[in-house]
């Protein structure tokens, strides 16, 4: 009998499924609709309020206006590194999506992820519109005037790539930690991928260090706050061969 009980405990990993997020679908629909509208409206208002960089602005441009801690970003523009920064964002997004896959609660997990990504996107876009900071390549003498004059050249602060990557990494690790506990290797993987994105944005001359640092802080903070807001209060009962765990999530 004792052997049968041990075998049963070994085969059963849990009796009650742990639900990390519990979503109110109506509230989430209203939230996503509202934030989505704010995000999309920026596509119109940014074109209305942000002009292309003028010849006069380029003539009066001086590297002395750049804070000393940001001057490292002035090196050489790289399309290749810019593309790699896109790939590293996709890696973090895909990794977190795979990490939170769950047969029972995947829909709730994706809704929370959607709230995070849309919220950080809207905040970042409007910050860019109001700040209008020149990208590092605008100060690069080897870059063509046509490229410098583009409206997008005013969108340096703060980095959407960095914000998105760290928001995704925070979301993925929050879920992992909630279900499986702390794991240094998982944290290193997710946040190293996000950090690589930030590094490549600076190295490719698309952002200043302060842009990616603020982006990382903003993305991580937004992600964590939404995760906490949507956290489930359900009791988690875990059964394993060695012990029985009972945890209540506040």
N, C-alpha and C positions, 0 to 999 in steps of 0.2 A: 504494500500500500504506500509506503514511504517513497519507494522508487517511482511509483506512478505520479505521486504529487510533485516530486522534483521534476519529472519529465514534463508534466503539465505546466509548471511554472516556467520552465525553460522555453517552451514553445509559445507561451502567451507573453507578449511584450507589454500589452496594456489592456485594461478592461474598458476604460472610458477614454475616448479620443480627446486630446488636448486641442482646444480651439483658441488660437492666438488672438484673432480678431473676430468681433461680432458686429456685423454691419446692419444698420437700419437702412433698408434700401430706399425708402422715400427720402429720408434726410440726405443720404449720399447722392441721390439723383438731383435733388435741389441744389446741393452744394456744388456738384460737378457742373451743373448747368450754369450756375452763377459765376463760378471761377472760370469756366470755359468761355463765357461771354466776355469777361474782363480780359482774358488772354487774347481772344480773337480781335477784340476792339483795338488792341494795341497795333495790329497790322495796319489799321486805318489811321489812327492818330499819330503813330510814329512817322508815317510819310507826310502827315500834315504839319507836324511841329519840328521835325528834324530835317534840315537841309543838307545838301551835299556840301562838302568842304570847299570853300572859295579859294581863288588864287591869292587873294589878300591874306587869308588866314595861313596859307602855306608859306607865304613870303615872310610873315612875322613869326613863324614857328621857331622855337628855340629849345634845344635839349636841356638848357639850364632850368627850365620850368618843371622838369621831371624830378621827383624826389630821389635822393641818393639811393634809397633801397630798391627803387624800381629801374634804375639805369641798366641793370644787368640784362633787361629784356631787349635792349637795342643791340642786336648782333647781325643776323642775316635772315631774310625771309625764306621760309621753306614750305613749298606746297606739299612735299612728301610727308614732312612731320605733321602738317596740318591734317592730312588724310589719316595718319596713324592715330592722331588724337580722336578722330571720329571712331575709328575701330576700337580704341580702348574704352570709349564710352559704351559702345555696343556690347563689349565683353562684360562690363559691369552690369549693365541692364539685363543681359541674357542670363548671367550667373545668378543674379538675385531672383529672376523669374523662375528659373529651374529650381532654385533652393526652396522657394515657397510653394512648389507644386504639391498639391494634396488632393486626393480623390474626393474628400468630403468638403473641404473649405476653400478650394482654389478660387472660386468665384469671389468670395469675401476678400481673400488675399489680393486678388487683382484689382478690386475696387479701391482698396486702401492704397495700393501702389499707384493707381491712377490719380487718386486725390493728391498724393504726394508730388507726383511728377507735374501735374497741371498747376498746382499751387506754386511750386518753386519756379515754374516757367513764367507764370503771370507776374510774379513779383520781380523776377530778373528782367523781363522784357520792359516793364515800366521803369525800373531803375535805370536801365540803359537809355531810355527815352529822355528821362529828366537829367541824367548826369552828362551825357554827350561827350564822354571822354574819348580822346583820340587813341587809336590803337598804336602800339609801338612801331609798326611798319611805316606809319605816317612820317616818322622822324628819320626814316632810313633814306639816305640820298640815292640809293641804287634802285629804289622802287619807282615805277612810272607815275607820272602825275595823274593819269586817268584812274589808276587804282587808289591813289590817295584821296581823290575827290569823291569817291563813292560814299553814300550815306552810311553804309555799314562800317566805314572807317571811324565813325563816331561812337561805336558800340563796344567800347573796351570794358567799361565798368558796369556790372561785374561779369565774370565768366559764366555763361550758361553751361558750357561743357563741364566745368568744375562743379557747379551746383548740382547738375543732373547726376554726375558720377557719384558724388558723395551722398546725395539723397538716396540713390539706389543701393549703395554699399551699406548705409545705415539701416535702411529698411530690411535688406537681406540678413544682416547680422542680428538685428533686433528679433527677427523671426527665429533664426537659428538658436540664438541664446535662450530665448523663451522656451524652446522645445527641447534643446539638447544641452544647455549650459554653455559656459564659456569655452571657447576654443581658439587658442592663439593662432593656429595655422589658418583657420577660416577667416579670422579677422585680418590677418596679414594679406591673404589672397584678395579679399574684397577691397580693402583700403589701399593696398599697393596698386591695384588696377586703377582706382580712382585718382591716386596720387600721380600715377604715370600720365593720366589725362592732363592733369594740371601742369606737370612738367613740360609736356609736349606743346601745350598752348603757349607757354612762355618761350620755349626754345624755337618755336616756329614764328615768333615775333607777332603773335596775334593778341597776346595779353601781357600785362605787367604782373609781377609777383603779387602785388596787393589785390589785383583783380581775382586771381585764382584762390588766394587765401580767403578773401571775403566770400567768394563763391562756395568754397568748401564749408565754411562756417554756416552760411545761409542754408545750403542744401541739407547739411546734417541736422541743423536745428529744426527746420521745417519737417523733415522726415521723422525725427524723434518725437516731436510734439503731436503729429498726426497719428503716429503709431500708438502713443500713450492714450490719446483721445479715443481711438478705436479698439483699444485692448479689451478682450473679453474678460468678464468677471466670473467665468465658469470655473468650477472646481476641476482640477486635473488630478486624476488618480492613476498612478503608474504602478504596474506590477511587473517585477523582474525576478529572476532566480535568487537574487541576493537580498532584496528589500521591497517594501511597499512604501511608496511615496504619496503624500497627500499635500497638495499645494493650492492655496487660494490666491488668485491674482487680483490685486487691488487696482 
